[in-house]
Amino acid sequence: MSRAMSDPKTITLNGDTRRSHAATIADLVRELDLAPEKVAVECNGEIVPRSTLGDAPLADGDRLEIVHFVGGGDHQSDTWTVAGRTFTSRLIVGTGKYKSFEQNAAAVAASGAEIVTVAVRRVNVSDPKAPMLTDFIDPKKITYLPNTAGCFTGEDAVRTLRLAREAGGWDLVKLEVLGEARTLYPDMRETLKATEVLAKEGFLPMVYCADDPIAAKQLEDAGAVAIMPLGAPIGSGLGIQNRVMIRLIVEGAKVPVLVDAGVGTASDAAVGMELGCDGILMNTAIAEAKDPIRMARAMKLAVEAGREAYLAGRMARRMYADPSSPLAGLI
């Protein structure tokens, strides 16, 4: 048996300096309130067999790594949840405007997106064997989010989503009801009506809306499972035009908030995430880029960077300069 106590030693344990009175590595493990039979130990670059931990002396200056098994995956991964469904990627991408289904699928893969929006359109009865999106983007691996793009009344939007649920069993859907064709701005009165109907019918609507915190709260109360304010008009690429209102929506919402529409480049996506949004939805910014696959990768990184910046907490804004180095003591 080893002595439980000895002269104090300074060791490096898992990268941190520590003082210990342990005489052996087994004593150190117990000092840490760990079970020797459940850990693995490396001392000064050499594995110490578990059976010899009680005989392995602990010396001043030793460098140790002590590890154990944990459940697979990163328990601190930054996920988000909508309607009880959890996702890792905070980027949602569309499936329109691409040159081909192959390019679309490659862009989705490069973006890391786990959700894609899909429009509901009539079957081409003249060529029923023509390739379909599902041949290239597997709905068993990527979550399809049926949307109501092109609907100008709440009635048409609800009808479209009822057909989508019948076709694929989807209840998580994206609702958008447009006011007029020039701006594609949402008709909030029709949108609110449709949200109420869909929620009563068991749908889980993620709702495209104006950048209006009052309207956003009304949608949430009506049953929206996510609020999706526009950053700028659909397909404009102008970037987020009203940061103040987006921030107010984020602060007031109890459901996820995602910027939907207007993103043009990676910096726009980062801005949305820095405002505290849970995610970004885009289509044209990737599909109409000169290199959609590269842009998809850029958007993935921008969303991740914006999220990290939001979590880090930005520095305070100041009206005047504040030197990094002290001015006192200059030569």
Solvent accessible surface area in square Angstrom, and as a share of the most:
residue,aa,sasa,rsa
1,M,244,1.09
2,S,38,0.24
3,R,157,0.57
4,A,75,0.58
5,M,125,0.56
6,S,20,0.13
7,D,113,0.58
8,P,64,0.40
9,K,25,0.11
10,T,48,0.28
11,I,2,0.01
12,T,25,0.15
13,L,18,0.09
14,N,77,0.40
15,G,54,0.51
16,D,99,0.51
17,T,104,0.60
18,R,90,0.33
19,R,148,0.54
20,S,2,0.01
21,H,77,0.35
22,A,1,0.00
23,A,17,0.13
24,T,11,0.07
25,I,2,0.01
26,A,3,0.02
27,D,15,0.08
28,L,0,0.00
29,V,0,0.00
30,R,140,0.51
31,E,77,0.34
32,L,41,0.20
33,D,132,0.68
34,L,70,0.35
35,A,34,0.27
36,P,29,0.18
37,E,107,0.48
38,K,142,0.60
39,V,6,0.04
40,A,47,0.36
41,V,3,0.01
42,E,58,0.26
43,C,17,0.10
44,N,89,0.46
45,G,56,0.54
46,E,124,0.56
47,I,125,0.63
48,V,20,0.12
49,P,76,0.48
50,R,128,0.47
51,S,106,0.68
52,T,53,0.31
53,L,4,0.02
54,G,36,0.34
55,D,120,0.62
56,A,18,0.14
57,P,102,0.64
58,L,5,0.02
59,A,50,0.38
60,D,100,0.52
61,G,51,0.49
62,D,12,0.06
63,R,149,0.54
64,L,3,0.02
65,E,77,0.34
66,I,14,0.07
67,V,87,0.50
68,H,115,0.51
69,F,198,0.82
70,V,103,0.59
71,G,43,0.42
72,G,81,0.78
73,G,68,0.65
74,D,97,0.50
75,H,143,0.64
76,Q,162,0.72
77,S,55,0.35
78,D,53,0.28
79,T,55,0.32
80,W,11,0.04
81,T,65,0.38
82,V,1,0.00
83,A,40,0.31
84,G,71,0.68
85,R,89,0.33
86,T,84,0.49
87,F,18,0.08
88,T,85,0.49
89,S,23,0.15
90,R,15,0.05
91,L,4,0.02
92,I,1,0.01
93,V,2,0.01
94,G,3,0.03
95,T,31,0.18
96,G,33,0.32
97,K,118,0.50
98,Y,29,0.11
99,K,183,0.78
100,S,47,0.30
101,F,74,0.31
102,E,105,0.47
103,Q,36,0.16
104,N,2,0.01
105,A,25,0.19
106,A,44,0.34
107,A,1,0.01
108,V,6,0.04
109,A,81,0.62
110,A,18,0.14
111,S,1,0.01
112,G,30,0.29
113,A,4,0.03
114,E,56,0.25
115,I,3,0.01
116,V,0,0.00
117,T,7,0.04
118,V,14,0.08
119,A,53,0.41
120,V,44,0.25
121,R,157,0.57
122,R,233,0.85
123,V,108,0.62
124,N,85,0.44
125,V,129,0.74
126,S,100,0.64
127,D,69,0.36
128,P,89,0.56
129,K,184,0.78
130,A,31,0.24
131,P,89,0.56
132,M,112,0.50
133,L,26,0.13
134,T,60,0.35
135,D,98,0.51
136,F,69,0.29
137,I,7,0.03
138,D,54,0.28
139,P,52,0.33
140,K,190,0.81
141,K,165,0.70
142,I,33,0.17
143,T,40,0.23
144,Y,7,0.03
145,L,0,0.00
146,P,0,0.00
147,N,14,0.07
148,T,1,0.01
149,A,29,0.23
150,G,44,0.42
151,C,14,0.08
152,F,84,0.35
153,T,57,0.33
154,G,6,0.06
155,E,142,0.64
156,D,60,0.31
157,A,0,0.00
158,V,9,0.05
159,R,153,0.56
160,T,23,0.13
161,L,0,0.00
162,R,115,0.42
163,L,105,0.52
164,A,2,0.01
165,R,76,0.28
166,E,147,0.66
167,A,88,0.68
168,G,40,0.39
169,G,57,0.54
170,W,66,0.23
171,D,40,0.21
172,L,2,0.01
173,V,0,0.00
174,K,8,0.04
175,L,0,0.00
176,E,8,0.03
177,V,0,0.00
178,L,5,0.02
179,G,40,0.39
180,E,74,0.33
181,A,76,0.59
182,R,209,0.76
183,T,39,0.23
184,L,52,0.26
185,Y,87,0.33
186,P,9,0.06
187,D,42,0.22
188,M,43,0.19
189,R,179,0.65
190,E,37,0.17
191,T,0,0.00
192,L,49,0.24
193,K,105,0.45
194,A,1,0.01
195,T,0,0.00
196,E,73,0.33
197,V,59,0.34
198,L,0,0.00
199,A,34,0.26
200,K,176,0.75
201,E,61,0.27
202,G,45,0.44
203,F,5,0.02
204,L,46,0.23
205,P,0,0.00
206,M,0,0.00
207,V,0,0.00
208,Y,1,0.00
209,C,0,0.00
210,A,9,0.07
211,D,27,0.14
212,D,55,0.28
213,P,35,0.22
214,I,119,0.60
215,A,10,0.07
216,A,5,0.04
217,K,76,0.32
218,Q,91,0.41
219,L,1,0.01
220,E,24,0.11
221,D,108,0.56
222,A,19,0.15
223,G,27,0.26
224,A,4,0.03
225,V,23,0.13
226,A,0,0.00
227,I,0,0.00
228,M,0,0.00
229,P,0,0.00
230,L,8,0.04
231,G,3,0.03
232,A,1,0.01
233,P,50,0.31
234,I,59,0.30
235,G,39,0.37
236,S,45,0.29
237,G,36,0.35
238,L,110,0.55
239,G,3,0.02
240,I,18,0.09
241,Q,117,0.52
242,N,55,0.28
243,R,124,0.45
244,V,103,0.59
245,M,69,0.31
246,I,1,0.00
247,R,80,0.29
248,L,78,0.39
249,I,4,0.02
250,V,26,0.15
251,E,111,0.50
252,G,45,0.43
253,A,24,0.19
254,K,178,0.75
255,V,36,0.21
256,P,19,0.12
257,V,2,0.01
258,L,0,0.00
259,V,0,0.00
260,D,5,0.02
261,A,12,0.09
262,G,5,0.05
263,V,8,0.05
264,G,22,0.21
265,T,61,0.35
266,A,26,0.20
267,S,69,0.44
268,D,25,0.13
269,A,0,0.00
270,A,18,0.14
271,V,27,0.16
272,G,0,0.00
273,M,0,0.00
274,E,86,0.39
275,L,26,0.13
276,G,7,0.07
277,C,0,0.00
278,D,38,0.20
279,G,0,0.00
280,I,0,0.00
281,L,10,0.05
282,M,6,0.03
283,N,33,0.17
284,T,24,0.14
285,A,13,0.10
286,I,1,0.00
287,A,8,0.07
288,E,114,0.51
289,A,21,0.16
290,K,212,0.90
291,D,69,0.36
292,P,10,0.06
293,I,46,0.24
294,R,157,0.57
295,M,45,0.20
296,A,0,0.00
297,R,113,0.41
298,A,34,0.26
299,M,0,0.00
300,K,72,0.30
301,L,112,0.55
302,A,9,0.07
303,V,5,0.03
304,E,81,0.36
305,A,59,0.46
306,G,0,0.00
307,R,37,0.13
308,E,110,0.50
309,A,42,0.33
310,Y,76,0.29
311,L,96,0.48
312,A,87,0.67
313,G,51,0.49
314,R,152,0.55
315,M,121,0.54
316,A,68,0.53
317,R,185,0.67
318,R,134,0.49
319,M,171,0.76
320,Y,184,0.70
321,A,104,0.80
322,D,85,0.44
323,P,74,0.46
324,S,124,0.80
325,S,76,0.49
326,P,108,0.68
327,L,122,0.60
328,A,91,0.71
329,G,81,0.78
330,L,135,0.67
331,I,222,1.13
